[in-house]
């Protein structure tokens, strides 16, 4: 077992064993094996323990990565877990699905120096899975129980992080969600080969044992008004995420066989969970035997193409208007998809979907990259007369997500929105335009990463605590004066 750090000169970067593409494309199991103790310790010992830990700087939850890497290298795994979970409520999930190549690992000092990154995500998963196996993960037991309660709308990662933090402070926490399972897109949006569902279910059960009350299949605005929720609780947190598919405006978009990404992924995940899914069972949302074309270049598009491969699609193509270097999705996910047989059609954009009632092809245009825009990304421009046709009897549009129409959803016009339709908050306090109503996660920042939702949920819990305690103090002052 390594007894010192900075072993990156002696040891190369090595991830856990990955199942072969031909094997993994036949099932929905996670593709990576777990480290054993020796491998995890060896890889953790490669950390340079640099003076400015850029891995931590670029982690949204500010994980103390160098410290828990050192503890892992020394075999002090329980301490490593305690340090890891102190800043992250869902470390076993982030270890699996965070785009580490864009965050901690991509900014690792020894990666930048050409020695290969420390495999932070895989080590984080190993630490937490070991903690579960050895019984170190325990329900929250607050030092005091408070009478005050908080209602949380949504059961995704931001909501779960806030719920746990509020229980630690002793609040009575009630979570309301429209779906029948806890986890939001962790359950219904992310495929099993990236995150097996028992991992999410295990965390939800821990929260139940911690005293969090879940009210599933309860939609605010349908089963209960937002005003009723406010009257029931001392504070409310809205953490519903963004689910509305961003539309593509080309001829033929209404043809049968053209579907939004989330419809497709939810059907696949529900089927994997054993639910009845009529739209899958009748073949509509099943890619088996079909020529599939996915439009988009983000992580959702990668989830779709890799799901289609496992469903037995005849061919799977990903159409993206920029090149590999300018795509928003994880480079690692692209590599996995290519290994599994997905064909990437770079610098191409759909001009129309073709077919007579049902999609039969995608007419696309070749693109070239012009000058960078305000974000620094090169602007795609059409090459005139370059159109060509791809055969397709199933098309998935994965262009991102926007908020739903919140005034209609919640049946209230009091909630102030931004021009993008997200909830407008005071970022210092995370409070909305409605007193006692807070918001966090994608519904505030737009479609983003799970780890950012966790950070927002933790921050919101702290601000809710400040709000409730301030109100209690204000109520106590007149009573104290009256006694005097």
N, C-alpha and C positions, 0 to 999 in steps of 0.2 A: 504494500500500500504506500503511495507517495507520502513522504513526510515533509515536503517543502513545495513551494509554488514555483512559478516561472519555468515550467518544464516544456515550454513551447519550442525550445531549441532541440529537444530530444524526442518529443512526441508530436506526431502530426495530428491534425484535426480529423476526428472520426466520429461519425454519427452512429446511432444504434443500427443494427442490421435491418435492411429494408427487404421486404418480400419481393421476389421477382415480378416483373410486369405481367408475364403470362399467367402467373398464379393469382395475383391480386385483382386483375381485371375480371376475374370470375366471381368475385364476392365483394361484399361491402365492409369487410373487416378493416381495421386500421392497418396502415401499410408498414409502420415501423414496429420493430420489437422494442422491448425495454432494455436499458443498460442493466448489467449486473453491477454489484458493488465495486468490483475492481475497475471496471471500465469507466464507471461514473467518476470514481475518485481520480483515475488517471487523467480523464479529460478536464475535470475541474482544476487539477494541478497545473494545467497549461496556462491558467490565468496569470497575467503579468503583474497583477495588483498595482496597476498604474496610479499615479498621483491624482489624476483627474479621470474618474471612471466614466468614460463616454457611454458605456453600456447603460449605466444608471441614469445618466443625463437624458438619454433618448428613450427611456422607459416611461410611459405615461403615468404609471403608479409609483415611480421612483423606487423600484425594488433595489434593495441593498445587495446587488448581485456579487460584487467581489467578496463580501463577507460570507455569504452562504456558499460560494464556490470554495473558499478556503476551508470552511467547516466540513464540506463534503469531502474534500481531499484528505482531511484528517480523520474521516470516519465518524464525525460527530453529527450524525444525520438528524437526530431529534432537534438539536439546536439549529441546524440548517433549516428545518421545517418551520420552527417557531419564528425565525427571522424572515423567512419567505412569506408566511401567511400574515405577518404583521402589517404588510403593505398591500396585500393582494387577497381578496376574498375567494378567488377562483383560480388558484395557481395551477392546478392540474389541467384546467381548461386552457388557460393562456399558454402553458407549455406546449399544448398540442396545436392550437390554431392561430396564435399570434404570428404575424409576418415578421419573424425575428430578423430576416434578411434586410428588412427596411428599418428595424428599430435597434434592439440591443446588439445582435450579432453583426449587423451591417456596420455598426459604429465601433466594434471591438478594436482596440488599439493594435493588437497583434494581427488582426485581419487586415487592417490598413497597412501594416508593415510587411504584408505578404507571407505571413506564417500560417494563415488559416485561422478562422475564428474559433473561439471557445464555443462549444455547442450548448449554449445557455438554455435554450428551450427544452432540449432533451434531458438535461440535468435537472431542470425545474420539475419536469414530469416525473422523473425517477424519485426525487426527494419526496414529492407529495404522494405518489403511489406507495412508497415505502411507509409513509406516515399512516395512510389508510390501513395498510396490511398489519401494521404493528399496534394499531389502536391509539395512535397519538392524536388523531382528529376527533375532537369531542364537541358535543353540543355547547352552545353558549349558556353560561350560567351567570346572569347579571349579579353584581354585588348588591344592588337594590332593585326592587320592582316599583315602577312608577305607575300611577293611575292614568297618566296621559297616554293617548293613543295616536297613531299615525296611520293614515290610509295611503297605500301605494298602488297606483294604477299601472298595470303591466307586471309581467313576471319574467322579464329578460335579465341579462347580466347586470345592468345598472340597478334595476329594482332589487335584485337579490343581494347585491353588495350593500345597498342602502338598508335593506331589511336587517341584515346581520349586524351592521354597525349600530343601528338604532336599538336592536335587542341587547347589545353589549351595554348600552346605557340604561337599559331597563324599561324601555317604552313597550307598550302593547302594539304590536305591528300586525296590520291586516293587509294582505296583498290581493288585488282584484285583477283578474285577467279573462279575456274573452275566450281563450283556448281551454282545452280540457287537460293539458299537461303543463307543468311548471318548466320554464326555460326559454319561452319565446322562440327566436330564430336559432338558438342553440339546439333546440329539438327539431323544429320544423324546417329550418333553412339550411343547416349545415349537414352534409351527408355523413354517414357512419364511418366512411373510410378516413375522415379527418377527426371525427369526434363520436365515439360510440355512445349511445343514448344512456346506458347505465351510469356513465360518468356524471351526467347531469342529474339523473334521478337520485343518485346517491347523495349529491349535494342538496337537493330539494328536501330529501328525507331528514338530513341533518338539521336543516332550518326548521322543519316541523318539530323535531325534538327540542330545538332551541326555544320553541314557543311562538314561532311565526304562524299566523293563521292564513291559510290560502283559500280564497273564494274563486274557484275556477268556473268557467263558462258564465262569467258575470261581466257583462259589457257595460261600462259607464256610458250613459247616454241612451241605453236601451233598457237595461234591467234596473238601473239606478241612475238618477241624475247627479251631475257634479255637485249641485247644491245639497242634495241629500247626503252625499259623501262628506262634504265640508261640515255639515251639521253633526255628523256621526263622529268625526275625529277632530283632534286639536290642530292637526296640520295634514296636508295632502301633498304627495309627490307624484307628478305625472312622469312616467318613464316608459312610454308605450312604443318607442322606436318609430321607424318609418317603414311603411309596407306598400305604399302605392307605387306601382311600376311606372317608371319614366317612359313616356310614350315615344314611339318612332313614327314619324310622319312621312310615309312613302305609300305609293299605290299598292293595293293588295294586302294591306295590313289586317284587314278584316276577314281574310280567307281562313277556312278551317285548316287547322294544322299549324297556325301561328299562335304561340302562347307566350305570356310573360314568364320570366325565369322562376318567380316565386311560386306560381301555380304548379309548375313542373316539379320543383324541388319539394314542395309540401306534399304533393301526391306521392312522390317516391319515398319520402321519409315516413309518411303515414302507412304506406304499404309495408315498409320494413318493420313498423311497430305492430303490425297485425291488424290494422284498421280496415274496414270496408271502404274502398275508394272506387266508386263507380266509374269515374272518368279515367282511371287507370285500367280497371278491369275490362272496359269496352275498347281498350287500345288507344284511346285518344291521347293520353299522357304517358304512354309507354313507348320507348324508343326502339323496342325490339324489332329487328329486321328493317329498320328505316334508314334513309339517308338524312342525317341530322345536320343542320347548320345552326350554330349559335352566334349571335351578333353581340360583340362586346369584348372587352379585354381586362376586366377586373376579376376579383376573386370569385364573384358569383358566377361569371361565365365559366371559370375553371371548374367550379362545382358541377355545373350543368354538363360540360363535355365529358367529365370523368364519370358522372352518373350514367350518361348515355352509353358509354363504353361497357359498363357493367350490366346494363340492361340488354346488351346484345345488339346494338345498332349496327347496321350494315357498314355505314361510314359516318365519321364524325369530323366536322370541320368547324374551326373557329375563325370567324371573319372579323378583322379588326382594322380600323382606319389608319392607325399609326404602326410603327415598327416595334420590334421586340424591346429595344432600349427605352421606348417611350410609353410602354403599356403600364397601367396602374396596378395590375395584379402582381402577386408574389412570383418572383423568378423561379423559386423552388417549385411552386405549383405548376408553372408552365413546363418545367422539366419533367415532373411526374406525368403530366398529361401526354407529352410527346413520347415518353417511354411506353405509355399504355396504348399508343396508336392514334392519338388525335393529330389531325393535320391543321396547322395554323396557316391561314391565308392573310399575310400581312399587307398593309397599305392598300386595303380594299374596304369599300363601304357599300351598303345596299342601296340600290336605286329604286327597286320595285320587287315585290313578291309576285310571282307568276302562277297562274293556275285558273281553272274554271270551277269555282266553288270551293276547291281544295288546293292548297299550295302544292306546286310541282317543281318550283325552282326559285332561285334568287338571282335577279339580274344585278350585278355589282359593277362598280366603277373603280378603276385603279386610281391610287392617290400618290402624291409626293408631299414631302414635308417642307413647308415654307419657313419663314422666319419665326423665332420664338414669340409666344404671346406673353401676356402679363404674368402668367404663372411660370414662365421659363420653358414651357413645353412647345415643341414645334407645331405650327398650325397645319393640319392636313388640307391639301388643296387637290381638286379634281384634275385628272389628266383627261382632257377632252377627247372624246371618241374612243375611250379605252374600255367600254363596257363589255362584259362577258357574263355567261350564265353558269350557275352551279346547280346541279340537280339536288332537289330537296323535297321530301314529303313530310318533314317536320322542321319547324323553325322556332328557335327560342330567342327572345329578345332579352338581353341582360345589360341594360343601359343604366342601371342604378335605380334608386328609390327616392321618392318624394313623400312629404307628410300627407296624410289624409286631410280632408276638409274638416279641421278641428271644430269650428263653430257649429257645423252640422252634426259632427260626431258627438260632441258633448252637449249640444242643444243650449249653447250660451254664446253670447257675443261679447262677454266681458273679458275674455282672454285675448290679450294683445299679441298679434303675430308679427313676424318679420316679413319682408317682401318675398322671402322664399317659402313662406307658409309654415316655418318652424315657430316654436313658442319663444317669444321675446322675454328674456330674464335680465335681472341685474346680476352680472357675473360675479360681483363681490359676495352676494348673498344667495344667489340662485333662486330668488323669489320672482314670481310672475307678476302680472298686473293685478292679480287677485290676492287679497290679504290671506296669508296662511297657505297659499298654494305655491309649490315649488316645482321645478322641472329639471330633468337631467337626461343625458345621453343623446341618442340620435335625434330625438324630437326637438332638441335645442340646437345641436351642432350640425344636423344633417347626417346622412348615411356615413358611418365611420366604423372604427374598429371596436371589437368587444372590450379590449383593454381600456379604451377611452371611456366607454360606458361605465366600467367598473370605477375608474377614477372619479367620474362625475357623480356616481351613486354614493361614493364615500364622502365626497365634498358636500353633497346635498344633505346627507345625514348629519354632518357636523353643523351645517347652517340651520337645519330644522331644530336641532337641540338648542342652539343659541336663541332661536325665535321663541320656542316654548318656555325656556327658562326666563327669558326677558319678560314675557307676558305674565308668568307667575310672580315675578318680582314686582311688576307694576300693580298687580292685584293686591299683593301683600302690603304695599305702602299705605293705602287708605285705611285698611284694617288696623295697621299698627298705629296710625295717627288717631283713629277712633278710640282705641284702647287707652292711649296716652291722655 
